């Protein structure tokens, strides 16, 4: 089933009379949505084809073997869920490497949801303005090489291997001097910072792994600190309230930086603003200094009007679904404006045609990504309740499914009940499964929770992901009256990545 059919909608210029109404609308986050009649295809064409975002395994057997050896060595280190809250080890590695992270300016991104999509948008905007970019994000969808990007594309397997071999002696030197060896994430962070310096890049776009203060990425001095929406996730490590989590995430705010703050719970916002004052940082808040003025559903995405720090950017085509992605776009635009000094050094907006071209080329694999038709199969990496609510709302808005089947494989350390409850109103049935990760929740355990949320008649258990996909596609096609059936695969980035491979992507 395809996206909603096109029909005429209201003129976005009539949506708001003044900026006060924008603030009120941003607070409600319930814009008057409509389907536009024409224009989106032209805008997409202007953006050009985006470069490969998810690399496949290397075709050269020798390169593939070498990459597997690097992956195996990295796998012997602490995984990303085992943490010792300190930046002492990564600081020691940066020291012996000659502080590569100091050789370029950085935009640092934290938050609970939307970090990777926002980072990709920032990267694409900077590239459109002819800056050489390095992007570091996590986790990866299919290949570990995705985490380190140069010039808008993941580094090649050869470059990934070379970077690892270059820093390996220094990693071993630090290991020998520390109480604990460098973790998987710390080594990857060191690789990214070294690769960016070697390129060299004009600017690095860096997403935190978890939290902020003691995250391994937090050895950079980000001139722009971006905080996407904060919600409850990793509560065992970051805190049980938005305010407690914000306290940790505020650690990326450096002295004299500019803070680009998405809409936040009140208690989280208070923490972030207090930290900004202490650091003598400038703050720009979504819904006040910048925001989404209007948006309309378009073919393959949406048409948005954004208010930035330097003015209004009308009719920007964004090839991503959901209100949350429009808000991510507003945050990304403000971050790039701040990087260029808009709002502080001058008030001139960025070139609107360049901004339009950049956003039209944005891609975010595994974020409401359509990977098959007849029936339509959509992938979304939502792994917590807030992400699931955003995905559920976006699916209902962008697609006309008469019957939506969920395939859910989640990690055992997540709030799976909250995630399932968010999807319950939109899933006719759910097929619970598990991915290959050691963190995956057992399919039977997940099914027990799903039965409590959906009822026994709406839950099917398929421990193997290939079987789960087949079962869901069969259910979506089951009867002629349900010819508008679709499948949403969700619950974990790992589940989405494995489904992507099974369905022929990458």
BAPARO-126168 format. One record per residue: x, y, z of N, C-alpha, C in turn. Coordinates in steps of 0.1 Angstrom, whole numbers, plus 5000, padded with zeros to 4 digits. Layout:
# BAPARO-126168
XYZXYZXYZ;...
***
This chain:
# BAPARO-126168
500949885000500050005000500950125000;500650224992501450344991501050445001;501750565001501450675009500050725006;499550815014498150865012498150934998;496950924991496850984978496951134979;497251194968497451344968496051414967;495851524974494751604973495051744977;494251844974494551984977494552004992;495452094996495452135011495552285012;495452335025495452475027496752535024;496752665021497952745018498752755031;499952715032500752725044500952865049;500852965039501053105043499953155052;498753085051497653125059497553055073;498552965075498452885087498752965100;499653065099499953145111500053295107;499453375116499553515113500753585119;501253535130502453595136503253485144;504353525149505253425156504653385169;503753465175503153425187502253295185;501653295174500853175171501753055168;502953075162503852965161504252905174;504552995184504852945197503752855203;502452905202501352835207501152705199;501352705186501252585179502352485182;503552525183504652445187504452375200;503752445210503452385223502452275222;501452295213500452195211500952075203;501852105194502352005184501251935177;500252005173499151935166498752015154;499652035144499252125133498152065124;497552155117496552115108497152055095;497051915095497751845084496851845072;497551845060496751835047497751765037;497151715027497951645016498051745005;499251765000499451864990499251804976;498851884966498451834953499751814944;500651894945501851884936503051954942;504251924936505451994940506451904946;506051804953507051724961508051644952;507451594940508351524931509451614926;509051734922510051834917511051864927;510651884940511651914950512551804953;512051674952512951564954513951554943;513551584931514451584919515551684921;515251794926516251904928517251854938;516851774948517851734958518851634953;518551564942519451464937519451334945;520151234940520151104947521151114958;520651054969521551054981522550944980;523650954986524750854985524350734993;525050624991524750494998524850525013;523850485021523850515035524150395044;523950275038524150155046525050065037;526250045041527149965032526949815034;527249745023527149605023528549545028;528649415029529849355032530849375020;532149385022533049405011533049295001;533049324988533049224978534349144977;535449214980536749154980536949064992;537148924990537148835001538248865012;539448925007540448955016540149075025;539449175019539049285027537949245037;537049165032536049115041536649035053;537648955050538248875061538948975071;539649075065540349165074539349245083;538249285077537149355085536649265095;536349145092535849045103536849035114;538149035111539149025121539149145130;538949265124538849385133537649375141;536449335135535249325143535349225154;536149115152536349015162537149075174;538149155170539049215181538249315189;537449395182536549485189535549425199;535149305194534149235202534649175215;535949165216536549115229536549225240;536149345236536149455246534749465252;534749545263533449575269532449615258;531249565259530149605250529649745254;528649795246528149925248527249935260;526849815265525949825277526649805290;527949785289528749775302529649895303;529349975313529950105314530650125327;531750205327532450255339532450405337;531550485344531350625340532650715343;533350725332534650805333535050835319;535750945317536350975304537850965305;538350905316539850905318540550815307;539950705303540550615293540550685279;539450745275539350805262540250925262;540350995273541251115274542751075273;543050965279544450905278544750875263;543750815256543950775242544150905234;543351005236543451125228544851185231;545351175243546651235246547751175238;547751035238548850975231548650985215;547451015211547251035197547451175192;547751265202548051405198546851495198;545751455205544551535206543951565192;543651455185543051485171541751555171;540951535182539651605183539751755184;540851805187541051955188541352015174;541451935164541951995151540852035142;539552035147538452075139537352115148;536452205144535252235153534252125152;533352125162532452015164531052065167;530051985163528652005167528351875175;527951885187527851775196526351755199;525851625198524351605199524051505209;523151535218522651445228521151445228;520551375237519051365238518651215239;517351195239516851055240516450995226;515751065219515351025205515651125195;515851085182516051175171517551215169;518451165177519851205175520451175162;520251045157520951005145520251075133;518951085132518351155121518751305121;518851365133519251505133520651525129;521551425133522951435129523051425114;522251335108522351315093521851445086;520851505092520351635086521451745087;522051755098523151855100524251825091;524651705090525751665080525451705066;524151675062523851705048523751855046;523251935055523252085054524652135053;525552095061526952145061527552105048;527351985043527951945030527452035019;526152065019525552155009526252285008;526752335020527452465020528952445018;529352325012530652295008531652285019;531252235030532152205041532352055041;533652015044533951865045533551825059;532751715059532151675072532651535076;532651515089532851385095531651365105;531051255104529851225113530151095120;529851095133530050985142528750955149;528050845146526750815152526750665156;525750635165525650495169524150475174;523750345174524450225169524350215154;524950115148524750105134523550015130;523150025118521949945114522449805109;523449805100523949675095525449665096;526249765094527649755093528249855103;529349805110529949895120530650015113;530949995100531550105093530650225091;529350205093528350315092528550425102;529150385113529250475125530250595121;531150575112532150685109531950725095;531450845092531250895079532151005075;532551015063533251125058532551175045;532451305044531751365032530351305029;529651275040528251225038528151075035;529151005036529050855033529950775043;529450655046530250575055531650555050;532650545058534050515054534050375048;534950355038535050225032535650125042;535349995039535949895048537449905049;538049935038539549945037540050065047;539350175046539750285055539450255069;538350185072538050155086539150065092;539549965084540549875088541849945090;542250035081543450115082543450205094;542350265097542250355109542450275121;541850155122541950065134543450025135;544049985125545449945126546350055130;546050175125546850295128546850325143;545650315150545650355164545750235173;545850115168545849995176547049995186;548250035182549450035191549150135203;548550245200548250345210547150295220;546150225214545050165222545750065232;546649985227547249885236548149945246;548750065243549550135253548650185264;547450245261546550295271545950175279;545650065272545149955279546049905291;547349915288548349865297548549955309;548050075308548250175319546950195327;545850145322544550175329544050055337;543150075346542549975354541749885345;540949945336540149865326540649895312;540549795303540849825289539849915283;540249985273539250065265538149985260;536950035261535749965257535549965241;534649885236534349885222534050025217;533150095225532750235220533850335221;534750315231535850415233536850395221;537050275217538050255206537450305193;536150285191535450335179535550495179;535250555191535350695192536750745189;537750685194539150715190539350705175;538850605169539050585155538350695147;537150735151536450845144537250975145;537651005157538351135159539651135151;540351025151541551015143541351025128;540250955123539950955109539551095105;538851175113538351305110539651395109;540551385118541751465117542651435105;542651305102543451255090542851305077;541551325076540951345063541451475056;541551595062540951635074539551695071;538751705081537351755080537351905084;536351975079536052115083535252115096;534452015098533552015110533151865113;533151835125532651705130531251715136;530451615132529051605138529051485146;528951495159529151385168527951355177;527451235177526351195185526851115197;526351155209526751085221526350935220;527050845227526550715228525450695238;525750745250524750745261525050855271;524050935274524151035284524851165279;525951195285526651315281527951335288;527851365301529051405309530151305308;529951175310530951075310530950995297;530151035287530250965274531550985268;532050875261533350885255533550995245;532451035238532551145229532851275235;532651285248532651415255534151465258;535051435249536351495250536551605239;535451635232535451745222534851875229;535151985223534652115227533652155217;532452105217531452145207531052285208;531352365197530852505197529352515197;528752405192527252395192526852265199;526052285209525552165216524052145213;523652035208522352015204521651915214;520451945219519751855228518451815222;518351695216517051655211516051615223;514851585220513851565231514351455241;514251495254514651405265513451325270;513551195271512551115277513151005285;512350915291512850815299513450695291;514750675292515450565286516750545293;517250425294518550395302518350445316;517150425322516950485335517850425346;518350305343519150235353520550305354;520950375343522250445343522150595343;521050655338520950795337520050865347;519150795353518150855362516750815359;515850835368514450785367513550895363;513951025362513151135358513751215346;513051285339513651365328514651465334;514451515346515451615351516751545354;516651425360517851355363518651315350;517951275340518551235327519151365321;518451475322518951605316520251645323;520351625336521551655343522751595337;522651465334523751395327523951445313;522951465305523051505291523551645290;523251735300523751875300525251875300;525951765303527351765304528051805291;527351795280528051835267528051985265;527352065273527352205271528652265276;529452325267530752375271530652525272;531652585278531652735280531652805267;530752905266530552995255529952925243;529452805244528852735233527452795230;526852755219525452775216524752645218;523652655226522852535228521552545220;521352445212520152435204519252325211;518152375216517352295225515952255219;515752135216514452095212513452105223;512152095220511152105231511351995241;511352035254511651945265510551945275;510551835283509651845295510151955304;509252015311509652135319510852115328;510852005336511951985345513251965338;513251895326514451885319514952015313;514052095308514452225303515052315314;514552305326515052385337516552345340;516852215339518152175342519152225331;518652205318519452245307519752395307;518752475310518952625311519852665322;519752595333520652625345522152595341;522352485334523652445330524252555320;523352595311523752695301524152825307;523452865317523752985324525152975331;525352865337526652835344527852835334;527552785322528652785312528752905303;527853005307527853125299527553095284;526653005282526352955268525053025264;524953045251523753105244522752995241;521453015244520452915242519452955232;519152865222518052885213517052775215;515752805218514752705221513752685210;513452555207512452525198511052575203;510352645194509052705198509152845202;510352895204510553035207511453095197;512753065198513753125188513653055174;513152935173513052865160511952765162;511552705150510552595151509952565137;508952485138508152445126506952535124;506952605114505852705111504652625106;504852535096503752465090504352345083;503552245081503952125074502752055068;502951995056501951925049502451795044;501651695044502051565038502351575024;503451515019503851515005504151375001;504251344988504651214983506051174988;506051074996507351025001507951105013;507151195018507651265030506751385033;507251505035506451615039507051745034;506251845032506651985029506552075041;507652135045507652205058508052355055;507552435064508152575065508752585078;510052615079510752625091511152765094;511052805107511552935112512952905118;513952965113515252945118515753065126;516953075131517453185138517553305130;517653295117517853405108516653445100;515553365101514353395093513653275089;512753285080511853175076512353115063;512152975063512552895051511352825046;510652875036509352815032509652705022;508552615022508452505012509752425011;510152365022511352275022510752135022;511152055012510751915011511651835019;511051745028511851655036511351515033;512151425028511751295024511751195035;511251235047511051155059509651175064;509151075070507751075075507651115090;506651185094506351205108506651345112;505751395122505951525128507351535135;507751425141508951425148510151455139;510051415126511151445117511151585113;509951645112509951795109510551875121;510351825133510951895144512451875145;512851755141514351725140514951815129;514251845118514751925108514952075113;513952115121514052255127515252265136;515552165144516652165153517952155145;518052075134519252065126519552195119;518452265114518652395107519252495117;518652505129519152595139520552575143;520952445144522252405147523252455137;522952435124523852475113523852635113;522752695114522752845115523652895126;523552825138524452865149525852845146;526152735139527552705135528152815126;527252875118527652975108527553115115;527153125127527053255134525853325132;524753265126523453325125522853345139;522353465142521753485155522753545165;524053525163525053585172525953685165;526553645154527453735147526653815137;525653765131524853835121523453775121;522453835114521053795114520653745100;521653735091521253685077520953545077;519853505071519553365070520453295060;520453165060521253085051520553085037;521253055027520653055013519552955013;518252995010517152905011517152795001;517652824989517752724978518752614982;519852644989520852544993520252465004;519452525013518852455024517752355019;517052405009516052315003516652194996;517752224989518452114982518952014992;519552065003520151975013519051885019;517951945024516951865030516251765021;516151795008515551704999516451584997;517751595000518651474998518851395011;518151435022518451365035517851225034;518651135040518150995042518450955056;517650865062517850815075517350665076;518250575072517950435071517350385084;516350305082515750235094514850325102;514450445097513550535103512350555094;511350475097510150475088510550455073;511350365071511950335058511150225051;510650255039509950155031510950065024;510849935026511849845020511149745011;509849745010509149645001507749704999;507149664987505849694984505049564981;503749574983502749464980503149334988;502849335001502449445009503649535012;503349655017504349755021504949705034;506249705035506949675047507849795051;507549845063508249965068509149925080;510349985080511249955091511350085100;511250065113511550185122512250135135;513350205138514150165149513750205163;512450245164511950285177512250175188;512750205199513150105209512750155223;511950265224511450305237510050365235;509350385246507950425244507750565236;508650655239508450785232508750775217;509750695214510050665200508950595193;508350495200507250415195505950505193;505750595202504550685200504750765187;505950825185506150905173506050815161;506550695161506450615149504950575146;504250535157502850505155502050615149;502250735154501550855149501950885134;503250865131503650895117503150795107;503050665111502550565102501050585099;500350625109498950655107498750775098;499650875099499550995091499950975076;501050895074501650885061501150775052;500550675058500150555051498650535053;497950475044496550435045496350285047;497050235057496950085059495550065065;494849965060493649915066493849805076;495049755075495449645085496949645086;497449685098498849695100499349585110;500349505105500849395113502249445119;502449425131503649455137504649335139;505849355136506949265139507849325150;507849275162508549345173509649245178;510849295178511949225185512649325193;512649315206513249425215514349375223;515049465229516149435239515549415253;516149325260515649295273515749405284;516649505281516849605291515949725288;514949715279514149825275512749815282;512049925281510649925286509749865275;509749735274508949675263507449685265;506949695277505549715279505149845274;505849955277505550085272505650095257;506650025251506750025237505549955230;505149835236504049765230502749845232;502549905243501349985246501250105236;502350165232502350275222501850225208;502250095205501850045192500449975192;499949945204498749865204497549935196;497350065196496250115189496350105173;497550085168497750085154498049945148;498349845157498649715152497349635153;496949575141495849475142496249345149;497549305146498149185152499649215153;500249145162501649155164502349025164;503449015157504348895156505548925164;505748865176506948885184508048795180;509248845181510348765177511548815184;512748765180513948815187515148825176;516048915178517148935169518348845174;519448855168520548765171521448815182;521148945187521948995198521848925211;522848925219522748865232521848945241;521649075237520749165245519249135242;518949055232517649045227516748975238;515549025240514548965249514048835243;514048735251513448605246512048625241;511848565229510548575222509348535231;509548435238508448385247508148485258;509248545264509048645274508348765269;508748805257508148925250506748895247;506448765243505048735240504148745252;504648705264503948705276503448855279;504348945277504049085279503049135268;503249085255502449125244500949075246;500848955252499448905254498748995264;499449045274498849125284498349265278;499049305268498749435261497749415250;497949315242497049295230495949195231;496149105241495148995241495748875233;495448755238496048635232495748625217;494548665212494148645198494948725189;495648835194496348925185497848905185;498248805192499748785193500148645187;501248655179501848535173503248535177;503848415180505248405184506048335173;507048395168508048335158509448375163;510148285170511448315176512448355165;512348305153513348335142512748455134;513548555132513148675125512648645111;513348555103512848525090511448475090;511148385100509748325101508748435105;509248535114508348635118507948725106;508948765098508648845086507648775077;507948645074507048575065505648565071;505548545084504248535091503448665090;504148775092503548905092503148945078;503948915068503548945054502348865050;502348735054501148655051499848705058;499948755070498848815077498348945070;499349025065498949145058498249115045;498449005039497848965026496648875028;496348845040495448725043494148725035;493348835035492048835029491948955019;491148945009490949044999490549175005;489649175015489249295021490349375029;491449305031492549365038493649395028;493349425015494249445005495149565008;494749645018495549765022496449735034;496849605035497649565047499149605045;499749625057501149655057501849595069;503149605070503949545080504949655086;504949665099505949755105506849675114;508149675110509149605118509849705127;509949665140510349765150510849705163;511249785172511649735186513049755189;513949755179515349765181516049795168;517149865169517949895157518549765151;518849675160519449545155518349465148;517149465153516049395146515849455132;515849585132515649655119516749625109;517949625114519149595106519049455100;518749365108518649225103517549205094;516449275096515249265087515649325074;516349435074516849505062517649415053;518549335059519349245052518449135046;517549075054516648975049515749015038;515449145038514549195027515249255016;516649225015517349255003517949395003;517949465014518649595014520049575020;521049625013522449605018522849465016;
***
